[in-house]
Amino acid sequence: MLEPESPLQTLRRFGLRPQKGLGQHFLVDRAAAEQIVSAALEVKPEGVIEIGPGLGVLTRFLVQSGLPVVAIEKDEAMRGPLGELEAACPNLTVRYQDVLRTDLSELTTAGNQAVIGNLPYQITSPLLEKLLTTVPPPMTIVITVQKEVGERLAAQPGTKQYGALTLLAALYAPEPEIVRELPPGVFHPPPKVRSLALRLTPRPDPLDSDDRRRRFFRVVRAAFRQRRKQLRNALLLAPELGLDQSSATRALLAVGIEPQRRGETLSVDEFIALADSIEQVTERS
């Protein structure tokens, strides 16, 4: 194993600078890194998938577990520090590719996997969706996100933060746990916002087919596209649902949802029931 050095020393030694375009904010606090890694490893995974290892701050702690670690890094400039670490650690494999274009299923089929990563803020939503919908799912996901995003993931119906991202988490990994709140100073360069390290525990997909899944998300998007409108009216403004006023009302009342409610007040189970009800109503039309 290589002698430990600070992330700032690594940056200087390799002549690197954080890339703003890639949303790079490197974790530089050792205690925070250890706590985040511990949260991923305490569930006893058989392997680890690290997203955006950067300078290898978390990676150094992960490889000490002896588990196979696959690190996915988009920035080719990180070949210096990561290549050095990979050469010293036989249980580490680094892939230089865009995680949004990576087939994560290839990795999650190799036993129970933990996913860990400091998610770039600008790709948090699509990356989170990719992680939660990967089949088979990882056994745990420990990610660092902007605090506002973390609050949206844990929001309750009827609150301002409640939205499509909340329902994505509620569907696939309800009740996210806060591992640690992270002030800007634990990163280099410091972001302008506070962050949260969260642990998500994926559950089996409650929607048992691609058709039900697509229908669910169509209804969710329709509801939040017009979140201040009454739900019946929001559904009518979504032509992809194929509803008129009568069928929209029937679909809502069939599952005990008043047409005057707003979409932001529905729970994930109510959205599932509504999506199924809309399918039944449109099939009979």
Steps between C-alpha positions, in 0.01 A plus 500: 500500500624850419597739773202724578513863394247780506284559193659844461844338491376258234366787290832682521710190432310420180447863397122465508220751553134431576294523180198725544336355189500156662368631830812385685509572873747260659432376852803594713377414851635164617240448777214565259651260244534224761140545618361489145697185416395338827133561415545314171697208643303430818230317302764239401498530120689260276646781293495877453426724202643848547373785285736787431800398713693811394821508700418174675418640845216253564668235286795471738268403784287273283790285378613442856186290548645236266179503293515535122454868414401626155546876469338687209667830413414728208798735533801362311721744691456279808699219338807614690384466861253218429747305289752520782241372745383225264857374455540472878161336567419172321133517609445835321386537138460850354280558196532832320150554367184703546291332769179617329599282202624208706306174527485478878305173479819333384653594834202447731456142379834415663351440846370753752658834412528829687504817293681803638574838353508877521248586228568806282211736566416554134431130432354400836143435377578284193774314685278433799228370268755271333623365834152434636368331186802275435404131492601327716524792742802555724444400862584851621575840349700757696518831317590860570252748356411865536306547825198634310490179294523289814205688648300439180573127519360483854214750454144430609187546284368854499836669560681729258790253464270210408523412131588246233844435651337427838272244338789336319671443835177400672433241232842335498673594827267646762622662822850621406734525798723800563856379560647844554445864412800646323589870513670660199839497674541121476534533121757658271398733355219570747156496330257782569254264670497244778485131412358182647644150493199268469453126515225352284385141529339385172197274524351269237324698230128521601412550132528160336514601134649763272148608399395570861827683563461724195137570589589590859761753395271650232240566770761643739638733232149615411418574864813703567509676163193686629554453873279790610202382296232261619609148414216433255595810300869413507422156358285650226793721393715190436399373154719191539252370761205507257242620754192717470324659796269204556770230484739703717231538766416128488865399529549723806181405682555127435802511733353743752682815385295820487543670160555837675818384676839613373757249383750620760276356776501139368716230654698259286240227560222734384695580183544127431128438550408799282728391215344152505150650513571723199612194306177316582283800410673564166488130407120502544452819300 
